[in-house]
Amino acid sequence: MCGRFSLSSDPARLAVELDAVDEASAPPPGLWPDQAPGSPRFNIAPTTTIPALVLDSPRERLDDPAASRRILRSMRWGLVPSWARDPGKLPTLFNARVETAFEKPSFRSAVARRHCVIPMDGWYEWVPGEPAVPGGRAGPKQPFHMSLPGDQGLLMAGLWEARRDPGDETVTQLSCTILTTEALGPLRRVHDRMPLVVHPAVVSDWLDPSVIGDPRALVAGAGGDLGQWAESVEIRPVSRAVSNVRNEGPELVRPVDPTAGMLF
């Protein structure tokens, strides 16, 4: 789930909104991805370069919490473990289950040391269509776009990794994954999983693993009621054009004929 999302804000604007240093618009030398995320984007897929919010060296600066800075960085969406020799032989780790991430070799180091927040406007899920005849094959999948009312953005919990490029050890590759949890409320009608939201009040606590070390604390209600948040999410049927990753544009997030929604 959560294999596609939208984000209209550019890194410079996001950095201001998130009170962060903008290193995504012009990544420092030695970091990869070495280009800014494209914006606006309405059909972001795994392996795309996206902005992710991190805390600068939180553990090393515990004696002076004010010294820890929020930084917005360009990252590959799809975590690549630091020990991976050939990322091409790994699955694209764009999601991590909050219930088991701490025990998975690909994620457990990031759970302990590297938390991030991934901004988005909304995310997509696909629901199989009704069969043409009772008992027949399901019809074409209908995509839905989930977002908050108005122009409210979303902050999703993630994990990130830094990996030295075996081919060039002067380059550090940055990558991330989005944590998911069991879907709640009306979101269960679209998918059994949903991305794990971070309440704005606990963003700094989440970014610092010495404060919120276990991602499951966000599910338990750190910062707000997750069920209440799920009830506030708007679920809108959108054009099937979003199913093709080559398609882009604001028309992809516009609601289509409500009768295409089937469930709603």
Contacts in CASP RR format, 6 or more apart in sequence:
PFRMAT RR
TARGET T0000
AUTHOR 0000-0000-0000
METHOD contacts of the structure
MODEL  1
MCGRFSLSSDPARLAVELDAVDEASAPPPGLWPDQAPGSPRFNIAPTTTI
PALVLDSPRERLDDPAASRRILRSMRWGLVPSWARDPGKLPTLFNARVET
AFEKPSFRSAVARRHCVIPMDGWYEWVPGEPAVPGGRAGPKQPFHMSLPG
DQGLLMAGLWEARRDPGDETVTQLSCTILTTEALGPLRRVHDRMPLVVHP
AVVSDWLDPSVIGDPRALVAGAGGDLGQWAESVEIRPVSRAVSNVRNEGP
ELVRPVDPTAGMLF
1 95 0 8 1.000
1 125 0 8 1.000
1 180 0 8 1.000
1 191 0 8 1.000
1 192 0 8 1.000
1 193 0 8 1.000
1 194 0 8 1.000
1 195 0 8 1.000
2 94 0 8 1.000
2 95 0 8 1.000
2 123 0 8 1.000
2 125 0 8 1.000
2 156 0 8 1.000
2 178 0 8 1.000
2 180 0 8 1.000
2 193 0 8 1.000
2 194 0 8 1.000
2 195 0 8 1.000
3 45 0 8 1.000
3 46 0 8 1.000
3 94 0 8 1.000
3 95 0 8 1.000
3 123 0 8 1.000
3 124 0 8 1.000
4 43 0 8 1.000
4 44 0 8 1.000
4 45 0 8 1.000
4 123 0 8 1.000
4 124 0 8 1.000
4 242 0 8 1.000
4 245 0 8 1.000
5 44 0 8 1.000
5 120 0 8 1.000
5 121 0 8 1.000
5 122 0 8 1.000
5 123 0 8 1.000
5 124 0 8 1.000
6 40 0 8 1.000
6 41 0 8 1.000
6 42 0 8 1.000
6 43 0 8 1.000
6 44 0 8 1.000
6 120 0 8 1.000
6 121 0 8 1.000
6 122 0 8 1.000
6 123 0 8 1.000
6 124 0 8 1.000
6 145 0 8 1.000
6 147 0 8 1.000
6 252 0 8 1.000
6 253 0 8 1.000
7 37 0 8 1.000
7 39 0 8 1.000
7 40 0 8 1.000
7 41 0 8 1.000
7 44 0 8 1.000
7 50 0 8 1.000
7 51 0 8 1.000
7 119 0 8 1.000
7 120 0 8 1.000
7 121 0 8 1.000
7 122 0 8 1.000
8 39 0 8 1.000
8 40 0 8 1.000
8 41 0 8 1.000
8 42 0 8 1.000
8 121 0 8 1.000
8 250 0 8 1.000
9 17 0 8 1.000
9 39 0 8 1.000
9 40 0 8 1.000
9 119 0 8 1.000
9 121 0 8 1.000
10 25 0 8 1.000
10 36 0 8 1.000
10 38 0 8 1.000
10 39 0 8 1.000
10 40 0 8 1.000
11 22 0 8 1.000
11 24 0 8 1.000
11 25 0 8 1.000
11 36 0 8 1.000
11 37 0 8 1.000
11 39 0 8 1.000
11 51 0 8 1.000
11 72 0 8 1.000
11 74 0 8 1.000
12 22 0 8 1.000
12 25 0 8 1.000
14 20 0 8 1.000
14 22 0 8 1.000
14 24 0 8 1.000
14 51 0 8 1.000
14 53 0 8 1.000
14 72 0 8 1.000
14 119 0 8 1.000
15 21 0 8 1.000
15 22 0 8 1.000
15 24 0 8 1.000
15 25 0 8 1.000
15 72 0 8 1.000
18 53 0 8 1.000
18 70 0 8 1.000
18 72 0 8 1.000
18 117 0 8 1.000
18 119 0 8 1.000
18 203 0 8 1.000
19 70 0 8 1.000
20 53 0 8 1.000
20 69 0 8 1.000
20 70 0 8 1.000
20 71 0 8 1.000
20 72 0 8 1.000
21 56 0 8 1.000
21 69 0 8 1.000
21 70 0 8 1.000
21 71 0 8 1.000
21 72 0 8 1.000
22 72 0 8 1.000
23 31 0 8 1.000
23 71 0 8 1.000
23 72 0 8 1.000
23 73 0 8 1.000
23 74 0 8 1.000
24 36 0 8 1.000
24 37 0 8 1.000
24 51 0 8 1.000
24 72 0 8 1.000
24 73 0 8 1.000
24 74 0 8 1.000
25 36 0 8 1.000
26 36 0 8 1.000
27 33 0 8 1.000
27 34 0 8 1.000
27 35 0 8 1.000
27 36 0 8 1.000
27 73 0 8 1.000
27 74 0 8 1.000
30 170 0 8 1.000
30 171 0 8 1.000
30 172 0 8 1.000
31 73 0 8 1.000
31 74 0 8 1.000
31 171 0 8 1.000
31 172 0 8 1.000
31 174 0 8 1.000
32 165 0 8 1.000
32 171 0 8 1.000
32 172 0 8 1.000
32 173 0 8 1.000
32 174 0 8 1.000
33 49 0 8 1.000
33 74 0 8 1.000
33 75 0 8 1.000
33 76 0 8 1.000
33 174 0 8 1.000
34 74 0 8 1.000
35 49 0 8 1.000
35 74 0 8 1.000
36 49 0 8 1.000
36 74 0 8 1.000
37 48 0 8 1.000
37 49 0 8 1.000
37 50 0 8 1.000
37 51 0 8 1.000
37 74 0 8 1.000
38 49 0 8 1.000
40 249 0 8 1.000
40 250 0 8 1.000
41 48 0 8 1.000
41 248 0 8 1.000
42 242 0 8 1.000
42 248 0 8 1.000
42 249 0 8 1.000
42 250 0 8 1.000
42 252 0 8 1.000
42 253 0 8 1.000
43 242 0 8 1.000
43 245 0 8 1.000
43 247 0 8 1.000
43 248 0 8 1.000
43 249 0 8 1.000
43 252 0 8 1.000
44 50 0 8 1.000
44 77 0 8 1.000
44 120 0 8 1.000
45 77 0 8 1.000
45 245 0 8 1.000
46 77 0 8 1.000
46 78 0 8 1.000
46 92 0 8 1.000
46 94 0 8 1.000
47 76 0 8 1.000
47 77 0 8 1.000
47 78 0 8 1.000
47 92 0 8 1.000
48 76 0 8 1.000
48 77 0 8 1.000
49 74 0 8 1.000
49 75 0 8 1.000
49 76 0 8 1.000
49 77 0 8 1.000
50 74 0 8 1.000
50 75 0 8 1.000
50 76 0 8 1.000
50 77 0 8 1.000
50 118 0 8 1.000
50 176 0 8 1.000
51 72 0 8 1.000
51 73 0 8 1.000
51 74 0 8 1.000
51 75 0 8 1.000
51 118 0 8 1.000
51 119 0 8 1.000
52 72 0 8 1.000
52 73 0 8 1.000
52 74 0 8 1.000
52 75 0 8 1.000
52 116 0 8 1.000
52 117 0 8 1.000
52 118 0 8 1.000
52 158 0 8 1.000
52 160 0 8 1.000
52 174 0 8 1.000
52 176 0 8 1.000
53 70 0 8 1.000
53 71 0 8 1.000
53 72 0 8 1.000
53 73 0 8 1.000
53 116 0 8 1.000
53 117 0 8 1.000
53 118 0 8 1.000
53 119 0 8 1.000
53 155 0 8 1.000
53 203 0 8 1.000
53 207 0 8 1.000
54 70 0 8 1.000
54 71 0 8 1.000
54 73 0 8 1.000
54 114 0 8 1.000
54 115 0 8 1.000
54 116 0 8 1.000
54 160 0 8 1.000
54 207 0 8 1.000
55 68 0 8 1.000
55 69 0 8 1.000
55 70 0 8 1.000
55 71 0 8 1.000
55 115 0 8 1.000
55 204 0 8 1.000
55 207 0 8 1.000
55 208 0 8 1.000
56 68 0 8 1.000
56 69 0 8 1.000
56 70 0 8 1.000
56 71 0 8 1.000
57 68 0 8 1.000
58 68 0 8 1.000
58 207 0 8 1.000
58 208 0 8 1.000
58 209 0 8 1.000
58 210 0 8 1.000
59 113 0 8 1.000
59 209 0 8 1.000
59 210 0 8 1.000
61 67 0 8 1.000
61 68 0 8 1.000
62 210 0 8 1.000
68 208 0 8 1.000
70 204 0 8 1.000
70 207 0 8 1.000
73 174 0 8 1.000
74 174 0 8 1.000
75 116 0 8 1.000
75 160 0 8 1.000
75 174 0 8 1.000
75 175 0 8 1.000
75 176 0 8 1.000
76 173 0 8 1.000
76 174 0 8 1.000
76 175 0 8 1.000
76 176 0 8 1.000
77 94 0 8 1.000
77 118 0 8 1.000
77 175 0 8 1.000
77 176 0 8 1.000
77 177 0 8 1.000
77 178 0 8 1.000
78 92 0 8 1.000
78 93 0 8 1.000
78 94 0 8 1.000
78 175 0 8 1.000
78 176 0 8 1.000
78 177 0 8 1.000
79 93 0 8 1.000
79 94 0 8 1.000
79 96 0 8 1.000
79 106 0 8 1.000
79 107 0 8 1.000
79 110 0 8 1.000
79 159 0 8 1.000
79 160 0 8 1.000
79 161 0 8 1.000
79 175 0 8 1.000
79 176 0 8 1.000
79 177 0 8 1.000
80 87 0 8 1.000
80 90 0 8 1.000
80 93 0 8 1.000
80 161 0 8 1.000
80 163 0 8 1.000
80 173 0 8 1.000
80 175 0 8 1.000
81 90 0 8 1.000
81 105 0 8 1.000
81 106 0 8 1.000
81 109 0 8 1.000
81 161 0 8 1.000
81 163 0 8 1.000
82 109 0 8 1.000
82 161 0 8 1.000
82 162 0 8 1.000
82 163 0 8 1.000
82 164 0 8 1.000
84 90 0 8 1.000
84 163 0 8 1.000
85 166 0 8 1.000
90 106 0 8 1.000
93 106 0 8 1.000
93 107 0 8 1.000
93 177 0 8 1.000
94 177 0 8 1.000
94 178 0 8 1.000
95 177 0 8 1.000
95 178 0 8 1.000
95 179 0 8 1.000
95 180 0 8 1.000
95 193 0 8 1.000
96 104 0 8 1.000
96 106 0 8 1.000
96 107 0 8 1.000
96 158 0 8 1.000
96 159 0 8 1.000
96 177 0 8 1.000
96 178 0 8 1.000
96 179 0 8 1.000
96 180 0 8 1.000
97 179 0 8 1.000
97 180 0 8 1.000
97 181 0 8 1.000
97 193 0 8 1.000
98 157 0 8 1.000
98 179 0 8 1.000
98 180 0 8 1.000
98 181 0 8 1.000
98 196 0 8 1.000
98 215 0 8 1.000
98 216 0 8 1.000
98 218 0 8 1.000
98 219 0 8 1.000
99 181 0 8 1.000
99 216 0 8 1.000
101 107 0 8 1.000
101 108 0 8 1.000
101 110 0 8 1.000
101 111 0 8 1.000
101 159 0 8 1.000
101 179 0 8 1.000
101 215 0 8 1.000
102 108 0 8 1.000
102 111 0 8 1.000
102 112 0 8 1.000
102 214 0 8 1.000
102 215 0 8 1.000
107 159 0 8 1.000
107 177 0 8 1.000
109 161 0 8 1.000
110 159 0 8 1.000
110 160 0 8 1.000
110 161 0 8 1.000
110 177 0 8 1.000
111 159 0 8 1.000
111 209 0 8 1.000
111 213 0 8 1.000
111 214 0 8 1.000
111 215 0 8 1.000
112 209 0 8 1.000
112 213 0 8 1.000
113 209 0 8 1.000
114 159 0 8 1.000
114 160 0 8 1.000
114 161 0 8 1.000
114 162 0 8 1.000
114 209 0 8 1.000
115 157 0 8 1.000
115 158 0 8 1.000
115 159 0 8 1.000
115 160 0 8 1.000
115 206 0 8 1.000
115 207 0 8 1.000
115 208 0 8 1.000
115 209 0 8 1.000
115 212 0 8 1.000
115 213 0 8 1.000
115 215 0 8 1.000
116 158 0 8 1.000
116 159 0 8 1.000
116 160 0 8 1.000
116 176 0 8 1.000
116 207 0 8 1.000
117 155 0 8 1.000
117 156 0 8 1.000
117 157 0 8 1.000
117 158 0 8 1.000
117 198 0 8 1.000
117 203 0 8 1.000
117 206 0 8 1.000
117 207 0 8 1.000
118 155 0 8 1.000
118 156 0 8 1.000
118 157 0 8 1.000
118 158 0 8 1.000
118 176 0 8 1.000
118 178 0 8 1.000
119 153 0 8 1.000
119 154 0 8 1.000
119 155 0 8 1.000
119 156 0 8 1.000
120 153 0 8 1.000
120 154 0 8 1.000
120 156 0 8 1.000
121 147 0 8 1.000
121 153 0 8 1.000
121 154 0 8 1.000
121 253 0 8 1.000
122 145 0 8 1.000
122 146 0 8 1.000
122 147 0 8 1.000
122 153 0 8 1.000
122 154 0 8 1.000
122 253 0 8 1.000
123 145 0 8 1.000
123 146 0 8 1.000
123 147 0 8 1.000
123 154 0 8 1.000
123 195 0 8 1.000
124 143 0 8 1.000
124 144 0 8 1.000
124 145 0 8 1.000
124 146 0 8 1.000
124 238 0 8 1.000
124 242 0 8 1.000
125 143 0 8 1.000
125 144 0 8 1.000
125 146 0 8 1.000
125 190 0 8 1.000
125 191 0 8 1.000
126 141 0 8 1.000
126 142 0 8 1.000
126 143 0 8 1.000
126 144 0 8 1.000
126 243 0 8 1.000
127 141 0 8 1.000
127 142 0 8 1.000
127 144 0 8 1.000
127 189 0 8 1.000
127 190 0 8 1.000
127 191 0 8 1.000
127 261 0 8 1.000
127 262 0 8 1.000
127 263 0 8 1.000
128 138 0 8 1.000
128 139 0 8 1.000
128 141 0 8 1.000
128 142 0 8 1.000
129 138 0 8 1.000
129 139 0 8 1.000
129 140 0 8 1.000
129 141 0 8 1.000
129 142 0 8 1.000
129 262 0 8 1.000
130 138 0 8 1.000
130 139 0 8 1.000
130 262 0 8 1.000
131 137 0 8 1.000
131 138 0 8 1.000
131 139 0 8 1.000
132 139 0 8 1.000
140 240 0 8 1.000
141 240 0 8 1.000
141 243 0 8 1.000
142 237 0 8 1.000
142 240 0 8 1.000
142 260 0 8 1.000
142 261 0 8 1.000
142 262 0 8 1.000
143 237 0 8 1.000
143 238 0 8 1.000
143 239 0 8 1.000
143 240 0 8 1.000
143 242 0 8 1.000
143 243 0 8 1.000
144 190 0 8 1.000
144 235 0 8 1.000
144 236 0 8 1.000
144 237 0 8 1.000
144 238 0 8 1.000
144 261 0 8 1.000
145 235 0 8 1.000
145 236 0 8 1.000
145 238 0 8 1.000
145 242 0 8 1.000
145 252 0 8 1.000
145 253 0 8 1.000
145 255 0 8 1.000
146 187 0 8 1.000
146 190 0 8 1.000
146 194 0 8 1.000
146 233 0 8 1.000
146 234 0 8 1.000
146 235 0 8 1.000
146 236 0 8 1.000
147 153 0 8 1.000
147 154 0 8 1.000
147 233 0 8 1.000
147 234 0 8 1.000
147 236 0 8 1.000
147 253 0 8 1.000
148 154 0 8 1.000
148 232 0 8 1.000
148 233 0 8 1.000
148 234 0 8 1.000
149 232 0 8 1.000
149 234 0 8 1.000
154 195 0 8 1.000
154 197 0 8 1.000
155 197 0 8 1.000
155 198 0 8 1.000
155 200 0 8 1.000
155 203 0 8 1.000
156 178 0 8 1.000
156 179 0 8 1.000
156 195 0 8 1.000
156 196 0 8 1.000
156 197 0 8 1.000
156 198 0 8 1.000
157 178 0 8 1.000
157 179 0 8 1.000
157 195 0 8 1.000
157 196 0 8 1.000
157 197 0 8 1.000
157 198 0 8 1.000
157 206 0 8 1.000
157 215 0 8 1.000
157 218 0 8 1.000
158 176 0 8 1.000
158 177 0 8 1.000
158 178 0 8 1.000
158 179 0 8 1.000
158 196 0 8 1.000
159 176 0 8 1.000
159 177 0 8 1.000
159 179 0 8 1.000
159 215 0 8 1.000
160 174 0 8 1.000
160 175 0 8 1.000
160 176 0 8 1.000
160 177 0 8 1.000
161 174 0 8 1.000
161 175 0 8 1.000
161 176 0 8 1.000
162 172 0 8 1.000
162 173 0 8 1.000
162 174 0 8 1.000
163 172 0 8 1.000
163 173 0 8 1.000
163 175 0 8 1.000
164 171 0 8 1.000
164 172 0 8 1.000
164 173 0 8 1.000
165 171 0 8 1.000
165 172 0 8 1.000
165 173 0 8 1.000
178 195 0 8 1.000
178 196 0 8 1.000
179 195 0 8 1.000
179 196 0 8 1.000
179 215 0 8 1.000
179 218 0 8 1.000
180 193 0 8 1.000
180 194 0 8 1.000
180 195 0 8 1.000
180 196 0 8 1.000
181 193 0 8 1.000
181 194 0 8 1.000
181 195 0 8 1.000
181 196 0 8 1.000
181 218 0 8 1.000
181 219 0 8 1.000
181 226 0 8 1.000
182 192 0 8 1.000
182 193 0 8 1.000
182 194 0 8 1.000
183 190 0 8 1.000
183 191 0 8 1.000
183 192 0 8 1.000
183 193 0 8 1.000
183 194 0 8 1.000
183 230 0 8 1.000
184 194 0 8 1.000
184 226 0 8 1.000
184 227 0 8 1.000
184 230 0 8 1.000
184 231 0 8 1.000
185 227 0 8 1.000
185 230 0 8 1.000
185 231 0 8 1.000
186 230 0 8 1.000
186 231 0 8 1.000
186 233 0 8 1.000
186 235 0 8 1.000
187 194 0 8 1.000
187 230 0 8 1.000
187 233 0 8 1.000
187 235 0 8 1.000
189 235 0 8 1.000
189 263 0 8 1.000
189 264 0 8 1.000
190 235 0 8 1.000
190 263 0 8 1.000
194 230 0 8 1.000
196 215 0 8 1.000
196 218 0 8 1.000
196 219 0 8 1.000
197 218 0 8 1.000
197 226 0 8 1.000
197 229 0 8 1.000
198 206 0 8 1.000
198 218 0 8 1.000
199 222 0 8 1.000
199 223 0 8 1.000
199 224 0 8 1.000
199 229 0 8 1.000
201 223 0 8 1.000
201 224 0 8 1.000
202 212 0 8 1.000
202 218 0 8 1.000
202 222 0 8 1.000
202 223 0 8 1.000
204 211 0 8 1.000
205 211 0 8 1.000
205 212 0 8 1.000
205 222 0 8 1.000
206 212 0 8 1.000
206 218 0 8 1.000
206 222 0 8 1.000
212 218 0 8 1.000
212 222 0 8 1.000
218 226 0 8 1.000
219 226 0 8 1.000
235 264 0 8 1.000
236 255 0 8 1.000
237 255 0 8 1.000
237 256 0 8 1.000
237 257 0 8 1.000
237 258 0 8 1.000
237 260 0 8 1.000
237 261 0 8 1.000
237 262 0 8 1.000
237 264 0 8 1.000
238 252 0 8 1.000
238 253 0 8 1.000
238 254 0 8 1.000
238 255 0 8 1.000
238 256 0 8 1.000
239 251 0 8 1.000
239 252 0 8 1.000
239 254 0 8 1.000
239 256 0 8 1.000
241 247 0 8 1.000
241 251 0 8 1.000
241 252 0 8 1.000
242 252 0 8 1.000
258 264 0 8 1.000
END
